């Protein structure tokens, strides 16, 4: 049984240790040349560590091999001597996919005509995300096990790893104990019974399809709740040890919000 993955570095891996445990998301918008530009925070995630005001400025734009399909903005706070990347809403550091599918400014994607959608179709907000492989597995769709010219990254091994991460994020993995399940359920704003039922599914049949079905069992309840799914997923992933402490920049009223307390 695969263990939960260790905490992912969330800022510059070669920088100070304290800079690895937090990350910031901010809206992006298109400039006159149709290039994504970040709404720059004026406060860094270490503002509470001293009385002096932050002095945040742009350092550079950094291209990524994975994650957002455009360069992301790297900022530096001279007051707290830290460099940090600001990610578009829905993305996390070193994530090959977004965790939630959102527009650059953080708005929800257009799901199209929900009446015409098949029940097995991935919801638009999960389309192309880290949770989509689990959704597909839960509806009986497993990725290729053999080499095909048309297959790029949809390999079974990749899907298995993504499903395993999703079981830990949603709290249905077999090594997630009851106190952690209760906490995860509170974060996701759902009944803890859902998590116990999902875990029981996996215990009876630990294959990838059942694991995916257990994740879907939790996600359907989470999707039915009106409160921001992104914030709940980011905090749940932090609780699972998948990434660092998330912060979100609100351009109006110019405030950096910690999504989870210290």
N, C-alpha and C positions, 0 to 999 in steps of 0.2 A: 504494500500500500504506500503510495507516494505521500510524503509529508508536505505540510504547508511550506511554500517557498519563503525564504528569508526576506526581510525588509529590503526593498529596492532602494538604492541611492536615488535621491530625488533632486539633488542639485549637482553642481560640478563634482564628480567623484574624486578629483585631486585637490579639492579645496578643503577648508576647515571641516572637521567632523560635524559640527553643528549645522553646516550648510547642506548636509545630505539628508536631513530628516524632515524637510518642509518643501512644499512647492506651491506656486501661485498660478491661478488661471485668471484670464482677463478677456474681455471681448476683443475681437479683431474686426476691422472693417476694410473695405477696398478703397484705395486712394484713386486719384485721377488716372493712373496707369493700370488700374485693376490689380494692384498688388496688395496682399493682405498686410495691414499695419495694425500693430497692437495699440490698444488704449493703455497708455503708460500709467502704472500706479505711482503715486507720490509717497507711498509708505511701503516699507519692506516688512517681511514676516518677523523681523527681530525688533520692531519698534518698541515693544514692551520691555526690552532689556536695558533701556537707558532713557533718561529724560530728554536727551538732545533730539531734535527733530531729524528725520531722515533727509538725506541728500541723494535722491535717486536720479540717475541719468542713464542714457542708453550706452551700452558698450559695443554691441554688434548685432547682426542678424546671423543666426546659425542654421545651416542646412542640416536636415536629418535624413537618414536612409529609410526610416520608418516613421510611423505616427502621422502628424500633419503633412500634407503633400505640399507644403510651402515652408520657407524659412521662418523660424520662430525668433522672437526678440529676447536678447540677453541684456539684463540691466545690472547696474552696480550701485550699491548704497555706500557712499563714502563714509557715512557716519558709523555704520556697523561693519564696514570692511568685508562685505560679502557680495559676490556676484550670483545672480539667479536668473533662471529662464522663466518667462511668463508664457504659459501654454493656452491655446484656445480652449473654450469651454468644451468639456467632454473628454479631453486628453489628459494623460498622466505621463510623468517622466519615463522614458525608455519603453513606452508602450508601442507595440507594433500596430495596434489598432486603438481607436478611441474606446472608452468604456461606455459612453452614451453618444449616439449620433445626433449632433446639434449643428446648427448653422454657425458661421463665424462669430456672430454677435450673441450666440447662446440661445437663440429661438429654436423652437421645435421644428423638425422637418415636416414636410407635407406628406401625410400618409396616403393621399389620394382618396378614392372612394372606398371607405371601409366596408360598405355593403357588398362590394364585388370581390373583396379579398378572401382568399382561402384561409381557413382557420389555422393551417399549418404555416402560412406565410409569416416571415419574421416581421414583427412590428417595426414601423419606420424608425422609431427611436432606438431600436437595437440593431438595425440593418448595418452590416459591415463592422460591428463592434466586437469587443472581446467576449461578449455574451452570446453572439450569434451562433458560434459553433455548438454551444450547449443547447440552444433553442432548436437548431437543426437536428442534433442527435436525439433530442427528446421527441421529435416528430418523425423519427425513423430514417433520417438522412445522414449517412456516414460518408466521410470523404474517401478518396481513392487510396487503395492499398498497393497499387501497382503503378509503374511508370507509364505515363501517357503524355503525348506531345502537347495536349491541350491543357494539362494541369500545370499550374505555376506554384501556388503555395498551399492548395487545398489537399494536403496529405493527411492520412489518417493519424499519424503520429502527432502532427501539429494540432489536429482537432482534439485528440486525447488530452494533450497538455492544457489546452484552453478550457476544456470541460473540467479538468481537475481544478484549475484556478477558480472557475465559476462555482464549483461545489464548496470551496473554502470561502469565497466571497459571500455566498448565500447562506452558509452555515449548515449545509447538509452533508459535508464530508464526514466520514466515519470517525475521524480523530477530533472532531469538534465536540467538546463536552457541553453538558446541559447549561452551565452558567454562561458560557460563551454563546450558546444558541439563543438564550433569552436576551442577551445584550444585542446580538445581531438582529433579532426580531424587532426589538425596540427601535433600533437604528432604521430598519427598513419599514417601520410602521405597519407591521403585520402581526398576526397571531403566531406565537411560538409553536403552536401545534402544527403549522404548515412545515416548519423545519424538521420537527420530529417525524412527521409523516414522510417527508422526503428522505430523511436518513434511513428510515425503515425500508423504503423502497430499495435503496442501494444495498442495505444489509441482506435483503432477500436475493437480489440479483445485481452483482456489482459491475455489470457490463456498461459500455459507454452509452448505450441508448437509455438504460435505466438511470444512469447518472444525469444524463441530459434531461430526462423526464422529471427527476427530482428538482433540478434547477428551475425548470419551467413551472413546476408546481409553486415554487416560491415567487418567481418573477411575475406570474399572473396576478398574484395578490398584491405585489408591490406596484404593478402598473395600474391597478385599480384605485390606488390612493392618489389624492389630488396634490399632495405636497411634492416638491421638486424631486424627481427620481435621481437626477444627477447628484445632488447633495447627499442623498441617502446612499447611493452606490459608492461615492468617494469615501464617505465615512466608514461604510462597511468594509471596503477594501483596505482601509487603514487599520481597522480592527483586526482584519485577517492577516495583517503583516505583508500585504502585497505592495504597498507604497507608503510614502511618508504622510505627515500631517498636512491636510489640504487647506489652502486659503483661497478666497475668491475676492477679486477686486470689483467693487461696485462703483461705476463712474458717477452715478448719482445716488448718494451724496458724497462721492469721493471718499470711500471707506474701504479698508481691507478687513474682510470678515474671516475669522477662523471658524471653520465648519465643525471643529471639535475642540473641546477645552483642553487645557494642559493636563 
